C-alpha cells in the first residue's frame, strides 16, 4: 500500500497528534502522528497508543472477505513468537530452519505428485505474489533459452491467462515486461475457457496459467482439459508451451477434498505450482511456496550464490531477508495435522460452505455462482428487480460486524456484481447460522426501505462486532470431533 507524505496545512491540530484513551494520566504533551517524537515513552504507553487505534479495525473472526488465516493454535503461536528473531536466509547460522524449509518443499512436491524420476525443487516465499513472480521469471528465462538456442528473437514474450487472475499476475507481467494476454470472461463463464485460451497462444507464449480456485467465484479452472489441448497444439506446431498452476487457494484444498482431480504434476505440461501457506495452509500471513517439477525448469542463471554469511548459500527470492517463523509454523501444521487433519478440516469447511450456500439460496434473493466441489466459499448475485445492490447488502452486514465483500467481476463481466463469503477455519456452522440470520434481517430491511442502489461500494461504516455466541466452538473439531459433528 502506497502512503504519501502529508503537508502541515492538510492536518488539523487533532489530526497531527495522538493520545491514548487513558494517556492524559501519563502524557505531558501530545505525541506527533506523522513525525518521530522528540521524547521517549514508556513501553506500556506506546503499546496502549497503538492498541487503542487498532480497536477500529475489523474483527478478524468476522472477516469473511479474506482467504488469509486469522487463527492458529496456542502452540503454533508460541513457536512463532520464540523464533521471531530467526532470518531464514542465514542458512549457516540456522541450519535446522533451512532443513525444515527443505522438508516442507519435499512434502509439497510429493503432495502434488512430482514424478519420482525427476529432481523437483522449490522455495518458501513471502506469499503467492512473490512465488508467482519467481515462477514467471523461470518460465520467461526458459522460453528465452529455447528461443536463443533456435536462433530466434527473444524480445516479445507473452503469457496467457483468464481475466479473473489475481492482480499479482498483472504485476508480474508489467514489472518483468511480459505481454499479458487475457481470456475474456462472459456472463456465464467466469474462468478461463480452454478454446479461447488456445486462440491466444503462439510461439512467444512462455506459459498458460491455470487457476486452482478463482478469487472471484472459487471455481477450479479445467487444467486437465487445458493440458490435453496444449499437448495437441505443441505436437502440431513444434512449440513447447507449458502450464503454470496458480494454486494459491486450492493447493491445500483440492488434494484433501478431491484427491482424484488431476491438476498438478500428474499432468505432463504442468511445470510449476505456487500455493499460499497463509491461506488454506492454515498459517498466519507471510508464507507462500513455489515448486518446480524438475530442476531444469528453474534456470540456474536465476539462482544467486552468496558467501558473506558463511558458506555457499544459493538463493532465489525477490526479498533477501525474511523471518523463518512462518516457515516453521507451516511445518508445525504439517506435523500436527498430517493428511488426516487437513482432510478433516477441509471437509468440515466444505460442509459449512454448502450449508451456508443452501441458506443463501433459500432466501430467494440470490443466484449462486460458486460451485460445491471447488473452494469452500459462497458467491452469489442478486436476482430479480430490487431497489438495492449487493453493495447495500454488504453495508447492512457491516453494521452487524460481518465483513462480507461485494465487488464486480473481471472485465467483460464487470456488469455482474456479487457478494462472497470465504469459509475459513473459525467460521462454525453456528456462526454461519448467525450470519444467515443477519443476512435475512438485512434483506428484509432493504426490501422495505431500499438502498442507495450504487453500482460500486461506498465508504465502509464503522461497527462494533457483537460476540459470536455459537454453541459449537469454531475450531472444536480438532479436539471434539464426536461432540461437534460438522463444525469447523
For each residue, the residues with C-beta under 8 A, 3 or more apart:
1:
2:
3:
4:
5: 34
6: 10 11 34
7: 10 11
8: 11 16
9:
10: 6 7
11: 6 7 8 15 16 33 34
12: 15 16
13: 16 17
14: 17
15: 11 12 33
16: 8 11 12 13 30 32 33 34
17: 13 14 30 31 32 33
18: 30 31 32 33 49 53
19: 23 24 27 30 31 49
20: 23 27 45 48 49 52
21: 48 52
22: 25 26 48
23: 19 20 26 27 45 48 49
24: 19 27
25: 22
26: 22 23 42 45
27: 19 20 23 24 30 31 41 45
28:
29: 39
30: 16 17 18 19 27
31: 17 18 19 27 37 41 49
32: 16 17 18 35 36 37
33: 11 15 16 17 18
34: 5 6 11 16
35: 32
36: 32
37: 31 32 40 41
38:
39: 29
40: 37
41: 27 31 37 45 46
42: 26 45 46
43: 46 47
44: 47 48
45: 20 23 26 27 41 42 48 49
46: 41 42 43 49 50
47: 43 44 50 51
48: 20 21 22 23 44 45 51 52
49: 18 19 20 23 31 45 46 52 53
50: 46 47 53 54
51: 47 48 54 55
52: 20 21 48 49 55
53: 18 49 50 56
54: 50 51 57
55: 51 52
56: 53 462
57: 54
58: 62 63 401 403 465
59: 62 63 401 403 465
60: 63 70 71
61: 70 71 426 465 468 474
62: 58 59 401 402 403 465 468
63: 58 59 60 66 70 403
64: 402 403 404 405 420 421 422 423 424 427 435
65: 403 404 405 420 422
66: 63 70 422 424
67: 215 248 249 276 279 280 422 424
68: 276 278 279 284 285
69: 72 278 279 281 282 283 284 285 424 425
70: 60 61 63 66 424 426
71: 60 61 425 426 474 475
72: 69 76 77 80 282 283 284 329
73: 76 77 336 475 478
74: 77 78
75: 78 79 332 336
76: 72 73 79 80 283 329 332 333 336
77: 72 73 74 80 81
78: 74 75 81 82
79: 75 76 82 83 325 328 329 332
80: 72 76 77 83 84 284 325 326 328 329
81: 77 78 84 325
82: 78 79
83: 79 80 86 97 323 324 325 328
84: 80 81 323 325
85:
86: 83 90 94 97 323 324 325 328
87: 90 93 94 321 322 323 324
88: 94 97 98 101 124 322 323 324 327
89: 309 313 315 317 320 321 322
90: 86 87 93 94 309
91: 94 95 98 309 311 313
92: 95 309 310 311 313
93: 87 90 309 310
94: 86 87 88 90 91 97 98 324
95: 91 92 98 99
96: 99 100
97: 83 86 88 94 100 101 324 327 328
98: 88 91 94 95 101 102
99: 95 96 102 103
100: 96 97 103 104 327 328 331
101: 88 97 98 104 105 123 124 324 327
102: 98 99 105 106
103: 99 100 106 107 331 334
104: 100 101 107 108 124 289 327 330 331 334
105: 101 102 108 109 120 121 122 123 124 289 291
106: 102 103 109 110
107: 103 104 110 111 334
108: 104 105 111 112 122 275 289 291
109: 105 106 112 114 120 122 265 291
110: 106 107 113 114
111: 107 108 255
112: 108 109 251 255 264 265 273 291
113: 110 264 265 266
114: 109 110 118 120 265 291 293
115: 118 265 293 294
116:
117:
118: 114 115 293 294
119: 294 295
120: 105 109 114 265 291 292 293 294 295
121: 105 291 292 294 295 298
122: 105 108 109 289 290 291 292
123: 101 105 134 289 290 316 317
124: 88 101 104 105 277 287 288 289 326 327 330
125: 128 130 131 134 274 287 288 289 290 317 318
126: 129 130 286 287 288 318 319 322
127: 130 131 276 278 285 286 287 288
128: 125 131 132 166 168 246 248 274 275 276 279 288
129: 126 132 133 168 171 288
130: 125 126 127 133 134 288 317 318 319
131: 125 127 128 134 135 274 275 276 288 289 290
132: 128 129 135 136 168 169 172 246 274 290
133: 129 130 136 137 168 171 172 175 176 318
134: 123 125 130 131 137 138 290 302 316 317 318
135: 131 132 138 139 244 272 274 290 292
136: 132 133 139 140 159 169 172 173 176 178 206 207 244
137: 133 134 140 141 176 302
138: 134 135 141 142 272 292 297 298 299 302
139: 135 136 142 143 159 206 207 242 244 271 272
140: 136 137 143 144 157 176 178 206
141: 137 138 144 145 299 301 302
142: 138 139 145 146 206 297 299
143: 139 140 146 147 154 157 204 205 206 207
144: 140 141 147 148 154 157
145: 141 142 148 149 299
146: 142 143 149 150 240
147: 143 144 150 152 153 154
148: 144 145 151 152 154
149: 145 146
150: 146 147
151: 148
152: 147 148 203
153: 147 156
154: 143 144 147 148 157
155:
156: 153 179 204
157: 140 143 144 154 177 178 179 204 205 206
158: 178 179 180 181 200 202 204 205 206
159: 136 139 169 172 173 178 179 180 181 205 206 207 208 209
160: 181 183 197 200 201 205 207 208 209
161: 165 169 180 181 182 183 192 208 209 211
162: 165 182 183 185 191 192 193 197 209 211 214 221 410
163: 182 183 184 185 410 411 412
164: 185 190 191 192 211 214 215 216 217 409 410
165: 161 162 169 170 182 209 211 246
166: 128 169 215 246 248
167: 170 171
168: 128 129 132 133 171 172
169: 132 136 159 161 165 166 172 173 180 209 246
170: 165 167 173 174 180
171: 129 133 167 168 174 175
172: 132 133 136 159 168 169 175 176 178
173: 136 159 169 170 176 178 179 180
174: 170 171 177
175: 133 171 172
176: 133 136 137 140 172 173
177: 157 174
178: 136 140 157 158 159 172 173 206
179: 156 157 158 159 173 204
180: 158 159 161 169 170 173
181: 158 159 160 161 200 205
182: 161 162 163 165 411
183: 160 161 162 163 192 193 196 197 200
184: 163 196 411 412
185: 162 163 164 189 190 191 409 410 411 412 413
186: 189 412 413
187: 413 416
188:
189: 185 186 193
190: 164 185 214 216 217 219 369 409 410 413 416
191: 162 164 185 211 214 217 219 221
192: 161 162 164 183 196 197 209 210 211 221 222 226
193: 162 183 189 196 197
194: 197 198 222 225 226 229
195: 198 199 229
196: 183 184 192 193 199 200
197: 160 162 183 192 193 194 200 201 208 226
198: 194 195 201 229 230 233
199: 195 196
200: 158 160 181 183 196 197 205
201: 160 197 198 205 208 230 233 239 241
202: 158 205
203: 152 237 239
204: 143 156 157 158 179
205: 143 157 158 159 160 181 200 201 202 208 239 241
206: 136 139 140 142 143 157 158 159 178 241
207: 136 139 143 159 160 241 242 243 244 271
208: 159 160 161 197 201 205 226 230 241 242 243 244
209: 159 160 161 162 165 169 192 243 244 245 246
210: 192 221 222 223 226 243 244 245 246 263
211: 161 162 164 165 191 192 214 220 221 245 246 250
212: 220 221 223 245 246 247 249 250 251 254 263
213: 218 219 220 247 248 249 250 253 254 374 375
214: 162 164 190 191 211 217 218 219 220 221
215: 67 164 166 249
216: 164 190 379 407 409 410 418 420
217: 164 190 191 214 369 370 371 374 379 418 420
218: 213 214 249 370 371 374 375 376 377 379 420
219: 190 191 213 214 370 371 374 375
220: 211 212 213 214 223 250 254 261 263 371 373 374 375
221: 162 191 192 210 211 212 214 226
222: 192 194 210 225 226
223: 210 212 220 226 227 243 245 262 263 267 270
224: 227 228 261 262 263 267
225: 194 222 228 229
226: 192 194 197 208 210 221 222 223 229 230 243
227: 223 224 230 231 243 267 268 269 270
228: 224 225 231 232
229: 194 195 198 225 226 232 233
230: 198 201 208 226 227 233 234 241 243 269
231: 227 228 234 235 268 269
232: 228 229 235 236
233: 198 201 229 230 236 237 239 241
234: 230 231 237 238 239 240 241 269
235: 231 232
236: 232 233
237: 203 233 234
238: 234
239: 201 203 205 233 234
240: 146 234
241: 201 205 206 207 208 230 233 234 269
242: 139 207 208 269 270 271 272
243: 207 208 209 210 223 226 227 230 267 269 270 271
244: 135 136 139 207 208 209 210 270 271 272 273 274
245: 209 210 211 212 223 251 263 264 270 272 273 274
246: 128 132 165 166 169 209 210 211 212 274
247: 212 213 250 251 254 263 264 273 274 275
248: 67 128 166 213 251 274 275 276 279 288
249: 67 212 213 215 218 253 276 279 280 375
250: 211 212 213 220 247 253 254 263 280 374 375
251: 112 212 245 247 248 254 255 273 274 275 276 280 281
252: 255 256 275 277 279 280 281 282 342 346
253: 213 249 250 256 257 280 346 349 375 376
254: 212 213 220 247 250 251 257 258 259 261 263
255: 111 112 251 252 258 259 264 342
256: 252 253 259 339 342 343 346 347
257: 253 254 343 346 347 350 373
258: 254 255 261 373
259: 254 255 256
260:
261: 220 224 254 258
262: 223 224 266 267
263: 210 212 220 223 224 245 247 250 254 266 267 270
264: 112 113 245 247 255 267 270 273
265: 109 112 113 114 115 120 270 273 293
266: 113 262 263 270
267: 223 224 227 243 262 263 264 270
268: 227 231
269: 227 230 231 234 241 242 243
270: 223 227 242 243 244 245 263 264 265 266 267 273 293
271: 139 207 242 243 244 292 293 294 297
272: 135 138 139 242 244 245 290 291 292 293 297
273: 112 244 245 247 251 264 265 270 290 291
274: 125 128 131 132 135 244 245 246 247 248 251 288 289 290 291
275: 108 128 131 247 248 251 252 281 288 289 291
276: 67 68 127 128 131 248 249 251 279 280 281 287 288 289
277: 124 252 281 282 283 287 288 289 326 330
278: 68 69 127 281 283 284 285 286 287 288 326
279: 67 68 69 128 248 249 252 276
280: 67 249 250 251 252 253 276 346 349 424
281: 69 251 252 275 276 277 278 287 330 333
282: 69 72 252 277 333 337 345 425
283: 69 72 76 277 278 286 287 326 329 330 333
284: 68 69 72 80 278 326 329
285: 68 69 127 278
286: 126 127 278 283 322 323 326
287: 124 125 126 127 276 277 278 281 283 326 327 329 330
288: 124 125 126 127 128 129 130 131 248 274 275 276 277 278
289: 104 105 108 122 123 124 125 131 274 275 276 277
290: 122 123 125 131 132 134 135 272 273 274
291: 105 108 109 112 114 120 121 122 272 273 274 275
292: 120 121 122 135 138 271 272 295 297 298
293: 114 115 118 120 265 270 271 272 297
294: 115 118 119 120 121 271 297
295: 119 120 121 292 298
296:
297: 138 142 271 272 292 293 294
298: 121 138 292 295 302 303 316
299: 138 141 142 145 302
300: 303
301: 141
302: 134 137 138 141 298 299 316
303: 298 300 314 315 316
304: 314 315 316
305: 312 313 314 315
306: 309 312 313 315
307: 310 311 312 313
308:
309: 89 90 91 92 93 306 313
310: 92 93 307
311: 91 92 307
312: 305 306 307
313: 89 91 92 305 306 307 309
314: 303 304 305
315: 89 303 304 305 306 320
316: 123 134 298 302 303 304
317: 89 123 125 130 134 320 322
318: 125 126 130 133 134
319: 126 130 322
320: 89 315 317
321: 87 89
322: 87 88 89 126 286 317 319
323: 83 84 86 87 88 286 326
324: 83 86 87 88 94 97 101 327 328
325: 79 80 81 83 84 86 328 329
326: 80 124 277 278 283 284 286 287 323 329 330
327: 88 97 100 101 104 124 287 324 330 331
328: 79 80 83 86 97 100 324 325 331 332
329: 72 76 79 80 283 284 287 325 326 332 333
330: 104 124 277 281 283 287 326 327 333 334
331: 100 103 104 327 328 334 335
332: 75 76 79 328 329 335 336
333: 76 281 282 283 329 330 336 337
334: 103 104 107 330 331 337 338
335: 331 332 338
336: 73 75 76 332 333 341
337: 282 333 334 340 341 342 345
338: 334 335 341 342
339: 256 342 343
340: 337 343 344
341: 336 337 338 344 345 478
342: 252 255 256 337 338 339 345 346
343: 256 257 339 340 346 347
344: 340 341 347 348 477 481
345: 282 337 341 342 348 349 425 477 478 488
346: 252 253 256 257 280 342 343 349 350 376
347: 256 257 343 344 350 351
348: 344 345 351 352 477 486 487 488
349: 253 280 345 346 352 353 376 423 424 425 427 488
350: 257 346 347 353 354 372 376
351: 347 348 354 355 429 486 488
352: 348 349 355 356 376 423 427 428 429 432 486 487 488
353: 349 350 356 357 370 372 376 377 378 423
354: 350 351 357 358 372
355: 351 352 358 359 429 432 486
356: 352 353 359 360 378 421 423 432 435 436
357: 353 354 360 361 368 370 372 378
358: 354 355 361 362
359: 355 356 362 363 432 433 436 439
360: 356 357 363 365 366 368 378 380 436 439
361: 357 358 364 366 368 380
362: 358 359
363: 359 360 366 439 440 443
364: 361 383
365: 360 382 383 384 386 443
366: 360 361 363 380 381 382 383 419
367: 380 381 382 383
368: 357 360 361 378 379 380
369: 190 217 379 380 381 418
370: 217 218 219 353 357 374 375 377 378 379 380 420
371: 217 218 219 220 374
372: 350 353 354 357
373: 220 257 258
374: 213 217 218 219 220 250 370 371
375: 213 218 219 220 249 250 253 370 422
376: 218 253 346 349 350 352 353 422 423 424
377: 218 353 370 420 421 422 423
378: 353 356 357 360 368 370 420 421 423
379: 216 217 218 368 369 370 418 419 420 421
380: 360 361 366 367 368 369 370 418 419
381: 366 367 369 390 416 417 418
382: 365 366 367 386 389 390 393 417
383: 364 365 366 367
384: 365
385:
386: 365 382 389 446 447
387: 446 450 451 453
388: 392 393 446 450 451 452 453
389: 382 386 392 393 406 417 451 452 453 454 455
390: 381 382 393 394 406 417 418 419
391: 394 395 406 417 451 452 454 455 456 457 458
392: 388 389 395 396 446 451 452 453 454
393: 382 388 389 390 396 397 404 406 419 439 442 443 446 451
394: 390 391 397 398 404 405 406 419 457
395: 391 392 398 399 451 457 458 460 461
396: 392 393 399 400 441 442 445 446 451
397: 393 394 400 402 403 404 435 438 439 442
398: 394 395 401 402 403 404 460 461 463
399: 395 396 461 463
400: 396 397 438 441 442 463 465 466
401: 58 59 62 398 463 464 465 466
402: 62 64 397 398 435 438 465
403: 58 59 62 63 64 65 397 398
404: 64 65 393 394 397 398 419 420 421 435
405: 64 65 394 419 420
406: 389 390 391 393 394 417 418 419 420 457
407: 216 417 418 420 457
408: 414 415 416 417 418 455 456
409: 164 185 190 216 413 414 415 416 417 418
410: 162 163 164 185 190 216 413 414
411: 163 182 184 185 414
412: 163 184 185 186
413: 185 186 187 190 409 410 416
414: 408 409 410 411
415: 408 409
416: 187 190 381 408 409 413
417: 381 382 389 390 391 406 407 408 409 455
418: 216 217 369 379 380 381 390 406 407 408 409
419: 366 379 380 390 393 394 404 405 406
420: 64 65 216 217 218 370 377 378 379 404 405 406 407
421: 64 356 377 378 379 404 435
422: 64 65 66 67 375 376 377
423: 64 349 352 353 356 376 377 378 427 432 488
424: 64 66 67 69 70 280 349 376 427
425: 69 71 282 345 349 474 475 488
426: 61 70 71 474 475
427: 64 349 352 423 424 431 432 435 474 488
428: 352 431 432 470 472 473 474 476 484 487 488
429: 351 352 355 432 433 472 486 487 488
430: 433 434 468 470 471 472 487
431: 427 428 434 435 468 470 474
432: 352 355 356 359 423 427 428 429 435 436
433: 359 429 430 436 437
434: 430 431 437 438 468 469 470
435: 64 356 397 402 404 421 427 431 432 438 439
436: 356 359 360 432 433 439 440
437: 433 434 440 441
438: 397 400 402 434 435 441 442
439: 359 360 363 393 397 435 436 442 443
440: 363 436 437 443 444
441: 396 400 437 438 444 445
442: 393 396 397 400 438 439 445 446
443: 363 365 393 439 440 446 447
444: 440 441 447 448
445: 396 441 442 448 449
446: 386 387 388 392 393 396 442 443 449 450 451
447: 386 443 444
448: 444 445
449: 445 446
450: 387 388 446 453
451: 387 388 389 391 392 393 395 396 446 454
452: 388 389 391 392 458
453: 387 388 389 392 450
454: 389 391 392 451 457 458
455: 389 391 408 417
456: 391 408
457: 391 394 395 406 407 454 460
458: 391 395 452 454
459:
460: 395 398 457
461: 395 398 399
462: 56
463: 398 399 400 401
464: 401
465: 58 59 61 62 400 401 402
466: 400 401
467:
468: 61 62 430 431 434 474
469: 434
470: 428 430 431 434 473 474
471: 430
472: 428 429 430 476 483 484 487
473: 428 470 476 480 484 487
474: 61 71 425 426 427 428 431 468 470 487 488
475: 71 73 425 426 478 488
476: 428 472 473 479 480 483 484 487
477: 344 345 348 480 481 484 487 488
478: 73 341 345 475
479: 476
480: 473 476 477 483 484
481: 344 477 484 485
482: 485
483: 472 476 480
484: 428 472 473 476 477 480 481 487
485: 481 482
486: 348 351 352 355 429
487: 348 352 428 429 430 472 473 474 476 477 484
488: 345 348 349 351 352 423 425 427 428 429 474 475 477
